[in-house]
Amino acid sequence: MTSRGRPTEAGRGTVDAAGLRVAVLVSRFNADVTERLLEGALSCLREHGASDADIDVYLVPGAWELPQAAARVAALGRHDA
């Protein structure tokens, strides 16, 4: 739920990301959009207690490469999400 592009308090959960290792995969194609999505994802993770040291960001050329990259990152076994 949003109000003028900002989350409302009712839309905020109680998820605790402290101590979780998180992988974020981002396409470099259409960077005007994907950079803002990355900023939002990182902001949300930090807001819920994730530390920067526990967040790995993987950049791929485009959407076509995302599934293959996700499979490789998952196979590493280093991330909880």
Secondary structure per residue as TSV (DSSP state, phi and psi in degrees):
chain	resnum	aa	ss	phi	psi
A	1	M	-	360.0	134.2
A	2	T	E	-130.8	159.5
A	3	S	E	-134.7	107.3
A	4	R	T	57.8	39.9
A	5	G	T	83.0	2.6
A	6	R	E	-117.4	144.4
A	7	P	E	-64.3	142.7
A	8	T	-	-86.8	160.2
A	9	E	G	-59.8	-34.8
A	10	A	G	-65.4	-23.7
A	11	G	G	-86.2	-4.1
A	12	R	-	-88.4	132.9
A	13	G	-	-96.0	-174.5
A	14	T	-	-114.0	28.3
A	15	V	-	-67.3	136.2
A	16	D	-	-110.8	112.2
A	17	A	-	-97.9	4.8
A	18	A	T	-60.6	129.6
A	19	G	T	83.2	-5.1
A	20	L	-	-83.3	139.0
A	21	R	-	-93.2	121.4
A	22	V	E	-122.5	134.9
A	23	A	E	-106.3	131.7
A	24	V	E	-119.3	120.3
A	25	L	E	-103.1	133.3
A	26	V	E	-135.9	134.8
A	27	S	E	-80.4	138.2
A	28	R	S	-81.1	-20.6
A	29	F	T	-66.7	140.1
A	30	N	T	60.0	49.9
A	31	A	H	-57.5	-28.5
A	32	D	H	-57.1	-35.7
A	33	V	H	-87.7	-49.9
A	34	T	H	-68.6	-30.5
A	35	E	H	-66.1	-38.0
A	36	R	H	-69.5	-37.2
A	37	L	H	-64.1	-40.8
A	38	L	H	-62.9	-46.2
A	39	E	H	-57.4	-42.9
A	40	G	H	-65.4	-41.7
A	41	A	H	-64.5	-44.6
A	42	L	H	-65.4	-40.8
A	43	S	H	-61.1	-44.3
A	44	C	H	-63.9	-44.7
A	45	L	H	-60.4	-44.4
A	46	R	H	-64.8	-41.6
A	47	E	H	-59.5	-29.9
A	48	H	T	-99.0	15.7
A	49	G	T	101.4	-0.5
A	50	A	-	-72.0	141.2
A	51	S	-	-96.2	153.0
A	52	D	G	-57.9	-33.3
A	53	A	G	-66.1	-21.5
A	54	D	G	-98.0	5.6
A	55	I	E	-114.7	123.3
A	56	D	E	-111.1	127.6
A	57	V	E	-106.7	126.7
A	58	Y	E	-115.3	123.6
A	59	L	E	-100.3	135.7
A	60	V	E	-126.2	159.0
A	61	P	S	-59.8	-43.4
A	62	G	S	-157.8	-175.5
A	63	A	G	-64.2	-30.9
A	64	W	G	-60.4	-34.0
A	65	E	G	-85.6	-13.0
A	66	L	H	-58.2	-47.7
A	67	P	H	-61.5	-41.6
A	68	Q	H	-65.6	-41.4
A	69	A	H	-65.5	-41.0
A	70	A	H	-62.3	-40.9
A	71	A	H	-63.2	-42.2
A	72	R	H	-67.3	-41.4
A	73	V	H	-66.0	-42.3
A	74	A	H	-62.0	-38.1
A	75	A	H	-66.1	-22.7
A	76	L	H	-64.7	-31.4
A	77	G	T	71.3	21.2
A	78	R	-	-98.7	-5.3
A	79	H	-	-123.0	148.0
A	80	D	-	-86.8	-27.3
A	81	A	-	-149.4	360.0
